């Protein structure tokens, strides 16, 4: 088997594609390659300038076409890592600042647009929904287990992050 050496920064980006405690590095590379191949199948269009458009054309059902915004699962690991790095719990705005830095290379121009129904930024809204899913999965504490406006890792979430760090 060939050995491939990559930088720590590339390794950190690759981990965002992996499901903790399920995927091997091989699985993560395969997911990235599959996403890249799907992207190549799509007709290439020029990205809109961030200031040029305030909203993006939606489909008839009101949703954005697939591939224009960063998918919700891409937020799970960065959210958990951010909270862990901030001491296990932190105010939402601090968590989102760290998440944005971690996801800088993944977020698209569309992610930075305001939602048509509110003044919320799309990526922040997606991060909120990702948090909701992490709470449902038991990886983050529920609203009753942490103060309002504070995101907190559950004991299972802490365990998962620490176990992942051991394998890196």
GUVO-214966 format. One record per residue: x, y, z of N, C-alpha, C in turn. Coordinates in steps of 0.001 Angstrom, whole numbers, plus 524288, in hexadecimal, padded with zeros to 5 digits. Last residue first. Layout:
# GUVO-214966
XYZXYZXYZ/...
This chain:
# GUVO-214966
7E99F828ED83FE17EBD782C5B83BD97F1A082CB183C52/7E5768238A847EB7E65C820A4843067E8CB823FA83EBE/7E3D182AB784FAF7E7968268A850A67E920823C084B9A/7DBD1830A484B9E7E0F78331D84C1F7E52E82EF584D00/7D374829C284CBF7D53682B30847707DAB282D7A847AC/7D253829FC8577A7D3BD8250F854E27D5DC8262584F6F/7CF398344D858CD7D4258328A85B187D5FF82D68858A3/7C59183430853707C9C3837BB851C97CF03835CF853D6/7C01182C9F859607C0F782BDA853CD7C57782F46851D5/7BFC183134863547C23182C1E8628F7C3A582B5485CD4/7B9B7839F2861297BF1883A95863097C22A835968620A/7B049834E285E5D7B30D8383185A9D7B8BE838FC85C19/7ADA683032867CF7AE9982CE28633A7B1A882FF385F1D/7ABE3838E286DE77B0388356886F5B7B193831C986AD1/7A9928436E864CB7A7CC83F91868947AC7F83C3386A0A/7ADC8850898636E7AE6C84B0F862047AC0F847A486642/7A58E85B74861D57A8C38584A8654E7A914852B786342/7A2D38689E85F617A31B8635685D3A7A701860438607A/79A4A872148640B79F4E86F71864E279EF4869F68628F/7908487654863C179497878DA860A8799FE8767A86154/78D36872C28709778B65874C986B8878FE887783868BB/7955F868CF8767B792B086DE2876707912886F8A870EA/791FE85B218754F795D085F60874FB792E28648F874C8/789F285422875AF78ED1852AD8784E79313856DC87805/781E68576E86F92780E38570F87534785D6855D587858/7860C8567D865AC7852685BC2867C87843685B9586DAB/78F6684BBD8665278A7884E2D864CA789F58538A86755/79CA184A4786225798C984AAC86654793DC84D6086452/7A04B84225857617A0378473985A0079BED8472585E1B/79E7C837DA854E97A3EC839A5854FB7A48183F108576E/79491833EA8534F796DF833658587979C7B83541858E9/78F33835B184A5D792A38311C84A5A795678304D84F96/78A7983F1F84CC57872783A7984C1A78A5C8357384C5B/793848455584C77790AA844B98516778D4983FC88511E/795CC844A6841E17999D842A4845A879721841E384B10/78CFD849CD83DDA78DCF8443F83CA2791A4841D084081/78EF8853E5841B178A1F851328431E78AAF84B4984246/798418561D83C5479852855AF8420A79386852AC843EF/7941C857078325D797E6852DF8336B7983F851F48394A/78E3785FF2833A278B7D85B068329C78F1B8566683395/796708670A8350B79285866688392A78F908613F8387B/79B5F8662A82B6979E36864818301A79A67863A3834A5/793CE86ACE82530794F58654182471797D6863168292C/794BA874FC828FD78FC987232829947909F86C5482900/79EB587738825A279DA88774282B3E798908745082C68/79D81876D281AD77A0E1872F481D5779FE8872BB82339/7962187F60818FB794D5879F1817CE798598761181AC6/79331888D88227B796E28871981E7A7962B8813681DE1/786C388EF18247878AB488B14825EC78E3B889D482147/77E7F89527822A57839A8979F8221878808893E082384/7755588D4481B17777218900381FC777C53892B281EAF/772EA8888D811CA76EAF889178159E7704488C0881A8A/77BCF8876B80BE3777A988AC5809D97735A88BDF80DD2/787C3888C58130478340885998119277EEC8892D80F9F/7932E88E7A80D8378EE188E9F8114F78A8788B1980F5D/79ECE8872180A1879A4088A57808D87965D88A5380D58/7A69D8802480C047A7068854780E8B7A26D888E980D48/7A468877B1805CA7A4258770380B797A42887C3D80E51/7A6D987BAA7FC057A15587AE47FD517A0B087A418033B/7B1A387B047FC347AF2C8802D7FC0B7A97587FD37FDA3/7B484870778055B7B408872D38002E7B1BD8784E8008D/7BD62869F480DB67B8E786D7380D237B90887030807D4/7C6EE864AE80DF37C240861EB80C227BDAC8659180AF3/7CE8F86AEC812297CF76868D480CEB7CAB38660680AAB/7CA2B86D2A81C2A7CB348714F8185A7CBD686F43812C5/7C83C86717824987C589865BB81FBE7C69B8699881B54/7CDB986B6682CDC7CEC2865F882B7C7CC928649982610/7C9118755882D457CEAC874CE82C0E7CFEE86F4C82A39/7BEDF872728301E7BFCE8752B82B277C58E874BB82990/7C0B486E2183A027BEBC86AD1835C57BFCA86D6283080/7C3888771383F8F7C760872E383ECF7C5B986F5883A4E/7BA0787C9C83EFD7BEE587F0283D217C30087AD683BFF/7B30B875A6843D37B287876AC83E367B7658794E83BF7/7B68D8765584E307B6D08715484B707B6A9872508458A/7B40F880BE850427B98A87F0F8506A7BA3F879EA84D7C/7A9158807E84F5A7AC24883D884BE47B1E88825484BD2/7A5FD8793B857617A53087817851D77A8BB87B6684E62/7AF0D8775F861E27AAB687A3085F757AA9B8792F8598F/7B2E986A198653F7B41986F88863E17AF3C8721C861A1/7B98785ECC86A007B4B2861C7869427B6378677086831/7C36085A98868D07BEF28570C869887B9A1859A786945/7CB32861B9866737CAA885FE886BD37C5FE85C6786CD7/7CC75863D785C2E7CAC18683285F827C98F8666B86519/7CE5F85A3E857E17D2C085DEC858427D1738629285BC7/7C4068567B858047C817853E785B217CCB18579D85C0A/7BF5685D17850D17BD8385D1C8563B7C1A485AAF859C6/7C52885A35847DB7C52285FA0849C17C38A85FD484F7B/7C29284F97846977C80185121847A67C83C856A0849F9/7B7CE850878445F7B98D84DA4848F97BF2B84F1F84A76/7B8508566383B197B5708585883FAD7B765855A58449F/7BE3184FCE8344F7C034854F3835DB7BD698574183AA2/7B707846F5833DC7BC2E84683836517BE6384BDD837C9/7ADC984BC982EE47ADB5848D5833C07B305848C58368A/7AE0785092825277AE80853E1829C87AF46850C482ED3/7ABDD8496A81D9C7B12B84B9F81DA17B22784EEC8227F/7A1218477A81E597A4D1843EF820E87AA71845FB82124/79CC8850158180679C968500F81DC07A07D84C4B82046/7A46B8546380D047A0888510280F807A11A850D781573/7A5788610D808107A83F85CE280AC67A4458598F80DBA/79E3C8636A7FC4779FB7864B1801A87A26C860038041B/79D4B85F0E7F27779E73864A37F2E27A025866327F85D/79A76854A37F26779FD5855FE7F1247A13385BB97F1AA/78D568551E7EDB979189852717F086796DB854667EEAC/786568615C7ED8D7883D85CA97EADE78CD285A497EDE3/77EAB864F77F8BE78315865EF7F53E78465860F17F250/77085864987F91A775BE8630A7FADA779DD864977F6D6/766D0866897F511768FB86A5E7F8AB76E7A869257FA88/7634F860467ED55761C685EC77F2A076414862747F6BA/7681B864957E48A762888657A7E561760C5864187EAE5/774A0869807E91977161866127E5EF76BA78670A7E757/77A4A876617E8F077869871BB7EB987752C86E727E7DA/7856687E137E7217809687BFF7E4CE77F2C876CD7E75C/789CD884E07F23C78AD9881337EE10785B187EF97EC2E/78BE18924B7F5D07895888D387F67178A9E889E67F1B3/792DE899E07F32F79134899877F8A778E8E894517F9AE/79E1489AEF7EB38798DF898B67EC12797A38988C7F1D9/7A7778A05C7EB9E7A42E8A0E67E6FF79EA589ED47E7DE/7ADC189E577F3D27AAC78A32F7F4177A6DD8A3B37EF9A/7B235894B97F09A7AF2D8951A7F5717ABD0899FF7F5B2/7B024890F47E3667B30C894467E6FF7AFC5894DD7EBF3/7AD4D8839D7E0637ABC78891A7E0B67AF4B88C077E487/7B57287B547D8D97B35D87CAC7DDFF7B1CA882617DE0A/7B1C98763D7CCA17B4F687A0D7CF6C7B25087B427D49D/7B014868937CB837AE2086DE67CB057B19D871717CE2F/7B05D85C5E7C5E07B374860697C8737B11A865C77C75E/7A713852C77C8827A8FE856A67C4D17ABCE85B027C7C9/7ABCA847D07CFC67A86884C647CF7B7AA85850227CB69/7B3D3840B47D0187AF4E83F6B7CCD77ABBA8441A7CBFE/7BA6D844D97D7867BC19845037D20C7B7A1843BF7CE4D/7B4FB842567E0967B59D847D87DF257B71B848547D961/7B676837A07E0C37B12A839BE7E01C7B16683F6A7DE54/7C14F837967E2A17BF478355D7DDC37B9BC837487DCAA/7C17783C037ECA87C41F83EAD7E8587C21A83CAD7E318/7BC17834677F23A7B9EA839AF7F1EA7BC5A83CAE7ED5A/7C33082C1C7F0FF7BDDC82BA47EEF07BB51830FF7EE5C/7CBDD8304A7F6517CC3882F227F0B97C6CD82EA07EE3E/7C7BA830D1800727C9808359B7FDD77C9BD834B97F7F1/7C5CB8262D802527C179829F08025D7C2F382EF17FF83/7D01E82237801F27CC42820647FE217C7A9824397FDC7/7D44C8271780AB77D670828558057F7D283826BC8014F/7CE3B822218126D7CDFA827D2811C77CFFB8296480C6A/7D150817A8811407CBD681922810727CB5A81EFC80F62/7DBFE818938140D7DA87816BD80ED17D4E98185280D85/7DB2A81B3181E9F7DD3681F0A81AE37DBDB81D9B81545/7CE66815CF8221B7D4198159F822227D61181A0B81E90/7C2F98189F829807C5F1818DE824A67CBD58189582593/7BFAC817E5834137BD9D814618300F7C12E8142182B51/7C32981F6683AE47C2F9819FF83CC27C0A18162D838D0/7BCF882995833BE7C036827DF838247BF058224B839D2/7BD4A8298F8266E7B9A8828E082AC47BCDD826C882F53/7C463832EE81EDC7C3E982DD7821617BFCF82DEF825AE/7C65383C8881B107C32B83929817BA7C21D833E081A49/7CD2084100821D17C7CF84331821A37C42283FCC81E6A/7D69983C8D81FD87D38483A70824357CDF083C8382429/7DAAE8431C818237D8C883DEE816A87D55483B8F81AEB/7DE0B84B8981E267D9D084C4581A517D76F84704818CF/7E608846A1823C77E193848E0826957DCFB849BA822E6/7ECD08441D81B757EA7D83FEE81E957E5AC841E78217E/7EFC284E1B8187A7ECC684ADE814CE7EA1A84668817B2/7F546850CF8219C7F0CE853F681FE67ED5F850D981C1F/7FD5D84994821D67F96984977825FB7F48784C768245E/7FFB78447D814C38008F84826819097FC4A8478C81D25/802648371E8115F7FF8983C00810C28009983F808157A/8072F82C6480A65808208301180EA9805448352280D73/803C081F96807E08030F8250280639803ED8287380AF3/8082C813A38036A807CE81712807F48078581CA7805E7/80206808BB7FCD78051580D8E7FCE08042D810AA801DC/803477FB59800008000080000800008036E804DD80000/
